[in-house]
Amino acid sequence: MNAAIRPFRIAVPDAVLTDLHERLARARWPEKEVVDDWSQGIPPSPMCGEVCDYWRTR
């Protein structure tokens, strides 16, 4: 096995990226939980929206 790092390229059609950007733009985020613990699941983080926006615009 060769452990050398080699660059590679990935080819994603523009139509696939356009579809992804459109779906990310339509993402709906849940409202803030009504409890202060994790009994309703993992609390949504403001970072979720930031990551989604990053994927959509950059």
CHARMM-style PDB file with segment names, atoms N, HN, CA, C and O in Angstrom:
ATOM      1  N   MET     1       0.840  -1.176   0.000  1.00  0.00      PROA
ATOM      2  CA  MET     1       0.000   0.000   0.000  1.00  0.00      PROA
ATOM      3  C   MET     1       0.891   1.247   0.000  1.00  0.00      PROA
ATOM      4  O   MET     1       1.869   1.319   0.744  1.00  0.00      PROA
ATOM      5  N   ASN     2       0.549   2.206  -0.825  1.00  0.00      PROA
ATOM      6  HN  ASN     2      -0.245   2.147  -1.430  1.00  0.00      PROA
ATOM      7  CA  ASN     2       1.278   3.461  -0.909  1.00  0.00      PROA
ATOM      8  C   ASN     2       0.530   4.506  -0.077  1.00  0.00      PROA
ATOM      9  O   ASN     2      -0.630   4.802  -0.366  1.00  0.00      PROA
ATOM     10  N   ALA     3       1.163   5.060   0.932  1.00  0.00      PROA
ATOM     11  HN  ALA     3       2.105   4.820   1.166  1.00  0.00      PROA
ATOM     12  CA  ALA     3       0.525   6.024   1.822  1.00  0.00      PROA
ATOM     13  C   ALA     3       0.718   7.467   1.370  1.00  0.00      PROA
ATOM     14  O   ALA     3       0.344   8.396   2.086  1.00  0.00      PROA
ATOM     15  N   ALA     4       1.293   7.661   0.196  1.00  0.00      PROA
ATOM     16  HN  ALA     4       1.597   6.906  -0.386  1.00  0.00      PROA
ATOM     17  CA  ALA     4       1.529   9.025  -0.289  1.00  0.00      PROA
ATOM     18  C   ALA     4       0.197   9.723  -0.568  1.00  0.00      PROA
ATOM     19  O   ALA     4      -0.760   9.114  -1.048  1.00  0.00      PROA
ATOM     20  N   ILE     5       0.168  10.991  -0.259  1.00  0.00      PROA
ATOM     21  HN  ILE     5       0.945  11.486   0.130  1.00  0.00      PROA
ATOM     22  CA  ILE     5      -1.022  11.796  -0.540  1.00  0.00      PROA
ATOM     23  C   ILE     5      -0.976  12.217  -1.997  1.00  0.00      PROA
ATOM     24  O   ILE     5       0.010  12.793  -2.457  1.00  0.00      PROA
ATOM     25  N   ARG     6      -2.046  11.926  -2.715  1.00  0.00      PROA
ATOM     26  HN  ARG     6      -2.847  11.458  -2.341  1.00  0.00      PROA
ATOM     27  CA  ARG     6      -2.123  12.283  -4.132  1.00  0.00      PROA
ATOM     28  C   ARG     6      -3.359  13.140  -4.360  1.00  0.00      PROA
ATOM     29  O   ARG     6      -4.433  12.814  -3.857  1.00  0.00      PROA
ATOM     30  N   PRO     7      -3.229  14.224  -5.105  1.00  0.00      PROA
ATOM     31  CA  PRO     7      -4.403  15.055  -5.401  1.00  0.00      PROA
ATOM     32  C   PRO     7      -5.388  14.290  -6.286  1.00  0.00      PROA
ATOM     33  O   PRO     7      -5.001  13.406  -7.051  1.00  0.00      PROA
ATOM     34  N   PHE     8      -6.645  14.643  -6.169  1.00  0.00      PROA
ATOM     35  HN  PHE     8      -6.959  15.361  -5.548  1.00  0.00      PROA
ATOM     36  CA  PHE     8      -7.660  14.050  -7.026  1.00  0.00      PROA
ATOM     37  C   PHE     8      -8.705  15.112  -7.344  1.00  0.00      PROA
ATOM     38  O   PHE     8      -8.799  16.133  -6.663  1.00  0.00      PROA
ATOM     39  N   ARG     9      -9.470  14.863  -8.363  1.00  0.00      PROA
ATOM     40  HN  ARG     9      -9.394  14.034  -8.917  1.00  0.00      PROA
ATOM     41  CA  ARG     9     -10.544  15.775  -8.768  1.00  0.00      PROA
ATOM     42  C   ARG     9     -11.861  15.027  -8.694  1.00  0.00      PROA
ATOM     43  O   ARG     9     -11.936  13.821  -8.932  1.00  0.00      PROA
ATOM     44  N   ILE    10     -12.885  15.774  -8.360  1.00  0.00      PROA
ATOM     45  HN  ILE    10     -12.824  16.753  -8.167  1.00  0.00      PROA
ATOM     46  CA  ILE    10     -14.227  15.222  -8.371  1.00  0.00      PROA
ATOM     47  C   ILE    10     -15.037  16.057  -9.355  1.00  0.00      PROA
ATOM     48  O   ILE    10     -14.946  17.284  -9.364  1.00  0.00      PROA
ATOM     49  N   ALA    11     -15.813  15.395 -10.166  1.00  0.00      PROA
ATOM     50  HN  ALA    11     -15.887  14.398 -10.160  1.00  0.00      PROA
ATOM     51  CA  ALA    11     -16.627  16.101 -11.163  1.00  0.00      PROA
ATOM     52  C   ALA    11     -18.101  15.938 -10.789  1.00  0.00      PROA
ATOM     53  O   ALA    11     -18.647  14.835 -10.806  1.00  0.00      PROA
ATOM     54  N   VAL    12     -18.722  17.056 -10.456  1.00  0.00      PROA
ATOM     55  HN  VAL    12     -18.279  17.952 -10.443  1.00  0.00      PROA
ATOM     56  CA  VAL    12     -20.145  17.062 -10.129  1.00  0.00      PROA
ATOM     57  C   VAL    12     -20.830  17.947 -11.154  1.00  0.00      PROA
ATOM     58  O   VAL    12     -20.458  19.110 -11.310  1.00  0.00      PROA
ATOM     59  N   PRO    13     -21.822  17.421 -11.853  1.00  0.00      PROA
ATOM     60  CA  PRO    13     -22.502  18.229 -12.869  1.00  0.00      PROA
ATOM     61  C   PRO    13     -23.123  19.493 -12.258  1.00  0.00      PROA
ATOM     62  O   PRO    13     -23.596  19.477 -11.122  1.00  0.00      PROA
ATOM     63  N   ASP    14     -23.113  20.566 -13.019  1.00  0.00      PROA
ATOM     64  HN  ASP    14     -22.728  20.579 -13.942  1.00  0.00      PROA
ATOM     65  CA  ASP    14     -23.692  21.831 -12.547  1.00  0.00      PROA
ATOM     66  C   ASP    14     -25.144  21.667 -12.144  1.00  0.00      PROA
ATOM     67  O   ASP    14     -25.588  22.304 -11.189  1.00  0.00      PROA
ATOM     68  N   ALA    15     -25.893  20.833 -12.842  1.00  0.00      PROA
ATOM     69  HN  ALA    15     -25.531  20.315 -13.618  1.00  0.00      PROA
ATOM     70  CA  ALA    15     -27.315  20.638 -12.519  1.00  0.00      PROA
ATOM     71  C   ALA    15     -27.479  20.056 -11.111  1.00  0.00      PROA
ATOM     72  O   ALA    15     -28.417  20.407 -10.394  1.00  0.00      PROA
ATOM     73  N   VAL    16     -26.571  19.174 -10.724  1.00  0.00      PROA
ATOM     74  HN  VAL    16     -25.810  18.889 -11.305  1.00  0.00      PROA
ATOM     75  CA  VAL    16     -26.628  18.577  -9.382  1.00  0.00      PROA
ATOM     76  C   VAL    16     -26.329  19.644  -8.327  1.00  0.00      PROA
ATOM     77  O   VAL    16     -26.996  19.698  -7.294  1.00  0.00      PROA
ATOM     78  N   LEU    17     -25.342  20.479  -8.580  1.00  0.00      PROA
ATOM     79  HN  LEU    17     -24.800  20.434  -9.419  1.00  0.00      PROA
ATOM     80  CA  LEU    17     -25.008  21.545  -7.631  1.00  0.00      PROA
ATOM     81  C   LEU    17     -26.128  22.578  -7.542  1.00  0.00      PROA
ATOM     82  O   LEU    17     -26.425  23.074  -6.456  1.00  0.00      PROA
ATOM     83  N   THR    18     -26.744  22.904  -8.661  1.00  0.00      PROA
ATOM     84  HN  THR    18     -26.502  22.502  -9.544  1.00  0.00      PROA
ATOM     85  CA  THR    18     -27.861  23.844  -8.661  1.00  0.00      PROA
ATOM     86  C   THR    18     -29.014  23.291  -7.835  1.00  0.00      PROA
ATOM     87  O   THR    18     -29.621  24.013  -7.043  1.00  0.00      PROA
ATOM     88  N   ASP    19     -29.314  22.016  -8.021  1.00  0.00      PROA
ATOM     89  HN  ASP    19     -28.821  21.429  -8.664  1.00  0.00      PROA
ATOM     90  CA  ASP    19     -30.376  21.383  -7.248  1.00  0.00      PROA
ATOM     91  C   ASP    19     -30.058  21.422  -5.758  1.00  0.00      PROA
ATOM     92  O   ASP    19     -30.932  21.729  -4.948  1.00  0.00      PROA
ATOM     93  N   LEU    20     -28.818  21.116  -5.389  1.00  0.00      PROA
ATOM     94  HN  LEU    20     -28.107  20.866  -6.047  1.00  0.00      PROA
ATOM     95  CA  LEU    20     -28.419  21.155  -3.989  1.00  0.00      PROA
ATOM     96  C   LEU    20     -28.578  22.561  -3.418  1.00  0.00      PROA
ATOM     97  O   LEU    20     -29.120  22.728  -2.325  1.00  0.00      PROA
ATOM     98  N   HSD    21     -28.116  23.559  -4.140  1.00  0.00      PROA
ATOM     99  HN  HSD    21     -27.677  23.423  -5.028  1.00  0.00      PROA
ATOM    100  CA  HSD    21     -28.233  24.946  -3.666  1.00  0.00      PROA
ATOM    101  C   HSD    21     -29.694  25.341  -3.472  1.00  0.00      PROA
ATOM    102  O   HSD    21     -30.029  26.008  -2.494  1.00  0.00      PROA
ATOM    103  N   GLU    22     -30.554  24.940  -4.384  1.00  0.00      PROA
ATOM    104  HN  GLU    22     -30.281  24.399  -5.180  1.00  0.00      PROA
ATOM    105  CA  GLU    22     -31.977  25.266  -4.265  1.00  0.00      PROA
ATOM    106  C   GLU    22     -32.600  24.575  -3.057  1.00  0.00      PROA
ATOM    107  O   GLU    22     -33.381  25.188  -2.328  1.00  0.00      PROA
ATOM    108  N   ARG    23     -32.263  23.305  -2.838  1.00  0.00      PROA
ATOM    109  HN  ARG    23     -31.628  22.807  -3.429  1.00  0.00      PROA
ATOM    110  CA  ARG    23     -32.813  22.587  -1.681  1.00  0.00      PROA
ATOM    111  C   ARG    23     -32.302  23.169  -0.372  1.00  0.00      PROA
ATOM    112  O   ARG    23     -33.058  23.268   0.594  1.00  0.00      PROA
ATOM    113  N   LEU    24     -31.029  23.556  -0.325  1.00  0.00      PROA
ATOM    114  HN  LEU    24     -30.415  23.475  -1.110  1.00  0.00      PROA
ATOM    115  CA  LEU    24     -30.498  24.182   0.885  1.00  0.00      PROA
ATOM    116  C   LEU    24     -31.178  25.517   1.156  1.00  0.00      PROA
ATOM    117  O   LEU    24     -31.420  25.866   2.311  1.00  0.00      PROA
ATOM    118  N   ALA    25     -31.486  26.263   0.103  1.00  0.00      PROA
ATOM    119  HN  ALA    25     -31.289  25.979  -0.836  1.00  0.00      PROA
ATOM    120  CA  ALA    25     -32.166  27.557   0.264  1.00  0.00      PROA
ATOM    121  C   ALA    25     -33.567  27.370   0.842  1.00  0.00      PROA
ATOM    122  O   ALA    25     -34.092  28.267   1.502  1.00  0.00      PROA
ATOM    123  N   ARG    26     -34.174  26.210   0.595  1.00  0.00      PROA
ATOM    124  HN  ARG    26     -33.749  25.482   0.058  1.00  0.00      PROA
ATOM    125  CA  ARG    26     -35.531  25.947   1.092  1.00  0.00      PROA
ATOM    126  C   ARG    26     -35.545  25.253   2.451  1.00  0.00      PROA
ATOM    127  O   ARG    26     -36.616  24.959   2.981  1.00  0.00      PROA
ATOM    128  N   ALA    27     -34.364  24.988   3.024  1.00  0.00      PROA
ATOM    129  HN  ALA    27     -33.494  25.227   2.593  1.00  0.00      PROA
ATOM    130  CA  ALA    27     -34.296  24.276   4.305  1.00  0.00      PROA
ATOM    131  C   ALA    27     -35.061  25.052   5.370  1.00  0.00      PROA
ATOM    132  O   ALA    27     -34.950  26.274   5.470  1.00  0.00      PROA
ATOM    133  N   ARG    28     -35.833  24.327   6.156  1.00  0.00      PROA
ATOM    134  HN  ARG    28     -35.923  23.334   6.075  1.00  0.00      PROA
ATOM    135  CA  ARG    28     -36.579  24.938   7.261  1.00  0.00      PROA
ATOM    136  C   ARG    28     -35.993  24.421   8.562  1.00  0.00      PROA
ATOM    137  O   ARG    28     -35.783  23.219   8.728  1.00  0.00      PROA
ATOM    138  N   TRP    29     -35.734  25.324   9.469  1.00  0.00      PROA
ATOM    139  HN  TRP    29     -35.904  26.300   9.334  1.00  0.00      PROA
ATOM    140  CA  TRP    29     -35.124  24.960  10.734  1.00  0.00      PROA
ATOM    141  C   TRP    29     -36.196  24.945  11.818  1.00  0.00      PROA
ATOM    142  O   TRP    29     -37.125  25.750  11.778  1.00  0.00      PROA
ATOM    143  N   PRO    30     -36.078  24.045  12.778  1.00  0.00      PROA
ATOM    144  CA  PRO    30     -37.088  23.960  13.834  1.00  0.00      PROA
ATOM    145  C   PRO    30     -37.056  25.182  14.742  1.00  0.00      PROA
ATOM    146  O   PRO    30     -36.055  25.892  14.838  1.00  0.00      PROA
ATOM    147  N   GLU    31     -38.189  25.399  15.401  1.00  0.00      PROA
ATOM    148  HN  GLU    31     -39.002  24.823  15.323  1.00  0.00      PROA
ATOM    149  CA  GLU    31     -38.264  26.471  16.394  1.00  0.00      PROA
ATOM    150  C   GLU    31     -37.425  26.077  17.611  1.00  0.00      PROA
ATOM    151  O   GLU    31     -37.084  24.907  17.787  1.00  0.00      PROA
ATOM    152  N   LYS    32     -37.104  27.045  18.431  1.00  0.00      PROA
ATOM    153  HN  LYS    32     -37.381  27.995  18.288  1.00  0.00      PROA
ATOM    154  CA  LYS    32     -36.358  26.764  19.662  1.00  0.00      PROA
ATOM    155  C   LYS    32     -37.189  25.830  20.536  1.00  0.00      PROA
ATOM    156  O   LYS    32     -38.418  25.905  20.563  1.00  0.00      PROA
ATOM    157  N   GLU    33     -36.484  24.941  21.256  1.00  0.00      PROA
ATOM    158  HN  GLU    33     -35.486  24.880  21.234  1.00  0.00      PROA
ATOM    159  CA  GLU    33     -37.157  23.998  22.133  1.00  0.00      PROA
ATOM    160  C   GLU    33     -37.874  24.743  23.260  1.00  0.00      PROA
ATOM    161  O   GLU    33     -37.507  25.862  23.620  1.00  0.00      PROA
ATOM    162  N   VAL    34     -38.898  24.100  23.801  1.00  0.00      PROA
ATOM    163  HN  VAL    34     -39.196  23.191  23.508  1.00  0.00      PROA
ATOM    164  CA  VAL    34     -39.627  24.712  24.922  1.00  0.00      PROA
ATOM    165  C   VAL    34     -39.070  24.258  26.262  1.00  0.00      PROA
ATOM    166  O   VAL    34     -39.551  24.690  27.309  1.00  0.00      PROA
ATOM    167  N   VAL    35     -38.059  23.391  26.244  1.00  0.00      PROA
ATOM    168  HN  VAL    35     -37.668  23.040  25.393  1.00  0.00      PROA
ATOM    169  CA  VAL    35     -37.408  22.936  27.476  1.00  0.00      PROA
ATOM    170  C   VAL    35     -35.924  23.254  27.386  1.00  0.00      PROA
ATOM    171  O   VAL    35     -35.394  23.478  26.297  1.00  0.00      PROA
ATOM    172  N   ASP    36     -35.259  23.273  28.530  1.00  0.00      PROA
ATOM    173  HN  ASP    36     -35.690  23.091  29.414  1.00  0.00      PROA
ATOM    174  CA  ASP    36     -33.834  23.598  28.557  1.00  0.00      PROA
ATOM    175  C   ASP    36     -32.932  22.367  28.581  1.00  0.00      PROA
ATOM    176  O   ASP    36     -31.720  22.494  28.752  1.00  0.00      PROA
ATOM    177  N   ASP    37     -33.509  21.179  28.413  1.00  0.00      PROA
ATOM    178  HN  ASP    37     -34.493  21.075  28.275  1.00  0.00      PROA
ATOM    179  CA  ASP    37     -32.693  19.971  28.419  1.00  0.00      PROA
ATOM    180  C   ASP    37     -32.798  19.290  27.050  1.00  0.00      PROA
ATOM    181  O   ASP    37     -33.336  19.866  26.104  1.00  0.00      PROA
ATOM    182  N   TRP    38     -32.290  18.080  26.953  1.00  0.00      PROA
ATOM    183  HN  TRP    38     -31.853  17.611  27.721  1.00  0.00      PROA
ATOM    184  CA  TRP    38     -32.285  17.366  25.681  1.00  0.00      PROA
ATOM    185  C   TRP    38     -33.463  16.403  25.549  1.00  0.00      PROA
ATOM    186  O   TRP    38     -33.425  15.497  24.716  1.00  0.00      PROA
ATOM    187  N   SER    39     -34.495  16.581  26.348  1.00  0.00      PROA
ATOM    188  HN  SER    39     -34.526  17.316  27.025  1.00  0.00      PROA
ATOM    189  CA  SER    39     -35.629  15.647  26.317  1.00  0.00      PROA
ATOM    190  C   SER    39     -36.390  15.717  24.992  1.00  0.00      PROA
ATOM    191  O   SER    39     -37.127  14.788  24.660  1.00  0.00      PROA
ATOM    192  N   GLN    40     -36.228  16.787  24.240  1.00  0.00      PROA
ATOM    193  HN  GLN    40     -35.629  17.542  24.509  1.00  0.00      PROA
ATOM    194  CA  GLN    40     -36.873  16.903  22.924  1.00  0.00      PROA
ATOM    195  C   GLN    40     -35.885  16.640  21.797  1.00  0.00      PROA
ATOM    196  O   GLN    40     -36.178  16.924  20.636  1.00  0.00      PROA
ATOM    197  N   GLY    41     -34.716  16.100  22.130  1.00  0.00      PROA
ATOM    198  HN  GLY    41     -34.478  15.869  23.073  1.00  0.00      PROA
ATOM    199  CA  GLY    41     -33.708  15.810  21.114  1.00  0.00      PROA
ATOM    200  C   GLY    41     -32.552  16.789  21.203  1.00  0.00      PROA
ATOM    201  O   GLY    41     -32.474  17.615  22.112  1.00  0.00      PROA
ATOM    202  N   ILE    42     -31.663  16.674  20.239  1.00  0.00      PROA
ATOM    203  HN  ILE    42     -31.726  16.003  19.500  1.00  0.00      PROA
ATOM    204  CA  ILE    42     -30.493  17.548  20.206  1.00  0.00      PROA
ATOM    205  C   ILE    42     -30.935  18.969  19.899  1.00  0.00      PROA
ATOM    206  O   ILE    42     -31.653  19.192  18.925  1.00  0.00      PROA
ATOM    207  N   PRO    43     -30.519  19.933  20.711  1.00  0.00      PROA
ATOM    208  CA  PRO    43     -30.918  21.320  20.446  1.00  0.00      PROA
ATOM    209  C   PRO    43     -30.342  21.804  19.108  1.00  0.00      PROA
ATOM    210  O   PRO    43     -29.160  21.598  18.833  1.00  0.00      PROA
ATOM    211  N   PRO    44     -31.173  22.444  18.281  1.00  0.00      PROA
ATOM    212  CA  PRO    44     -30.626  23.002  17.037  1.00  0.00      PROA
ATOM    213  C   PRO    44     -29.682  24.153  17.375  1.00  0.00      PROA
ATOM    214  O   PRO    44     -29.936  24.940  18.287  1.00  0.00      PROA
ATOM    215  N   SER    45     -28.624  24.228  16.646  1.00  0.00      PROA
ATOM    216  HN  SER    45     -28.417  23.589  15.906  1.00  0.00      PROA
ATOM    217  CA  SER    45     -27.615  25.246  16.890  1.00  0.00      PROA
ATOM    218  C   SER    45     -27.699  26.306  15.794  1.00  0.00      PROA
ATOM    219  O   SER    45     -28.021  25.992  14.648  1.00  0.00      PROA
ATOM    220  N   PRO    46     -27.413  27.552  16.142  1.00  0.00      PROA
ATOM    221  CA  PRO    46     -27.331  28.565  15.085  1.00  0.00      PROA
ATOM    222  C   PRO    46     -26.313  28.170  14.025  1.00  0.00      PROA
ATOM    223  O   PRO    46     -26.402  28.597  12.874  1.00  0.00      PROA
ATOM    224  N   MET    47     -25.348  27.350  14.424  1.00  0.00      PROA
ATOM    225  HN  MET    47     -25.277  27.003  15.359  1.00  0.00      PROA
ATOM    226  CA  MET    47     -24.326  26.908  13.482  1.00  0.00      PROA
ATOM    227  C   MET    47     -24.923  26.097  12.336  1.00  0.00      PROA
ATOM    228  O   MET    47     -24.393  26.123  11.225  1.00  0.00      PROA
ATOM    229  N   CYS    48     -26.012  25.382  12.585  1.00  0.00      PROA
ATOM    230  HN  CYS    48     -26.442  25.361  13.487  1.00  0.00      PROA
ATOM    231  CA  CYS    48     -26.642  24.585  11.522  1.00  0.00      PROA
ATOM    232  C   CYS    48     -27.002  25.472  10.337  1.00  0.00      PROA
ATOM    233  O   CYS    48     -26.715  25.131   9.189  1.00  0.00      PROA
ATOM    234  N   GLY    49     -27.618  26.589  10.611  1.00  0.00      PROA
ATOM    235  HN  GLY    49     -27.851  26.867  11.543  1.00  0.00      PROA
ATOM    236  CA  GLY    49     -27.971  27.516   9.546  1.00  0.00      PROA
ATOM    237  C   GLY    49     -26.753  28.112   8.877  1.00  0.00      PROA
ATOM    238  O   GLY    49     -26.750  28.343   7.668  1.00  0.00      PROA
ATOM    239  N   GLU    50     -25.716  28.363   9.663  1.00  0.00      PROA
ATOM    240  HN  GLU    50     -25.719  28.176  10.645  1.00  0.00      PROA
ATOM    241  CA  GLU    50     -24.482  28.916   9.109  1.00  0.00      PROA
ATOM    242  C   GLU    50     -23.803  27.921   8.181  1.00  0.00      PROA
ATOM    243  O   GLU    50     -23.309  28.300   7.120  1.00  0.00      PROA
ATOM    244  N   VAL    51     -23.774  26.656   8.570  1.00  0.00      PROA
ATOM    245  HN  VAL    51     -24.175  26.348   9.432  1.00  0.00      PROA
ATOM    246  CA  VAL    51     -23.165  25.622   7.733  1.00  0.00      PROA
ATOM    247  C   VAL    51     -23.979  25.461   6.451  1.00  0.00      PROA
ATOM    248  O   VAL    51     -23.413  25.360   5.362  1.00  0.00      PROA
ATOM    249  N   CYS    52     -25.290  25.438   6.577  1.00  0.00      PROA
ATOM    250  HN  CYS    52     -25.750  25.521   7.462  1.00  0.00      PROA
ATOM    251  CA  CYS    52     -26.157  25.322   5.401  1.00  0.00      PROA
ATOM    252  C   CYS    52     -25.915  26.495   4.453  1.00  0.00      PROA
ATOM    253  O   CYS    52     -25.787  26.301   3.244  1.00  0.00      PROA
ATOM    254  N   ASP    53     -25.852  27.703   4.993  1.00  0.00      PROA
ATOM    255  HN  ASP    53     -25.956  27.861   5.975  1.00  0.00      PROA
ATOM    256  CA  ASP    53     -25.611  28.873   4.156  1.00  0.00      PROA
ATOM    257  C   ASP    53     -24.241  28.799   3.483  1.00  0.00      PROA
ATOM    258  O   ASP    53     -24.095  29.182   2.322  1.00  0.00      PROA
ATOM    259  N   TYR    54     -23.252  28.313   4.204  1.00  0.00      PROA
ATOM    260  HN  TYR    54     -23.371  28.002   5.147  1.00  0.00      PROA
ATOM    261  CA  TYR    54     -21.904  28.166   3.625  1.00  0.00      PROA
ATOM    262  C   TYR    54     -21.937  27.200   2.437  1.00  0.00      PROA
ATOM    263  O   TYR    54     -21.380  27.485   1.377  1.00  0.00      PROA
ATOM    264  N   TRP    55     -22.598  26.052   2.630  1.00  0.00      PROA
ATOM    265  HN  TRP    55     -23.051  25.820   3.491  1.00  0.00      PROA
ATOM    266  CA  TRP    55     -22.678  25.064   1.542  1.00  0.00      PROA
ATOM    267  C   TRP    55     -23.439  25.634   0.341  1.00  0.00      PROA
ATOM    268  O   TRP    55     -23.131  25.323  -0.810  1.00  0.00      PROA
ATOM    269  N   ARG    56     -24.430  26.467   0.629  1.00  0.00      PROA
ATOM    270  HN  ARG    56     -24.680  26.719   1.564  1.00  0.00      PROA
ATOM    271  CA  ARG    56     -25.271  26.994  -0.446  1.00  0.00      PROA
ATOM    272  C   ARG    56     -24.582  28.102  -1.231  1.00  0.00      PROA
ATOM    273  O   ARG    56     -24.793  28.227  -2.437  1.00  0.00      PROA
ATOM    274  N   THR    57     -23.761  28.907  -0.563  1.00  0.00      PROA
ATOM    275  HN  THR    57     -23.590  28.806   0.417  1.00  0.00      PROA
ATOM    276  CA  THR    57     -23.233  30.114  -1.212  1.00  0.00      PROA
ATOM    277  C   THR    57     -21.759  30.071  -1.548  1.00  0.00      PROA
ATOM    278  O   THR    57     -21.269  30.950  -2.257  1.00  0.00      PROA
ATOM    279  N   ARG    58     -21.033  29.070  -1.059  1.00  0.00      PROA
ATOM    280  HN  ARG    58     -21.432  28.356  -0.483  1.00  0.00      PROA
ATOM    281  CA  ARG    58     -19.591  29.047  -1.323  1.00  0.00      PROA
ATOM    282  C   ARG    58     -19.168  27.767  -1.967  1.00  0.00      PROA
ATOM    283  OT1 ARG    58     -17.986  27.583  -2.257  1.00  0.00      PROA
TER     284      ARG     58
END
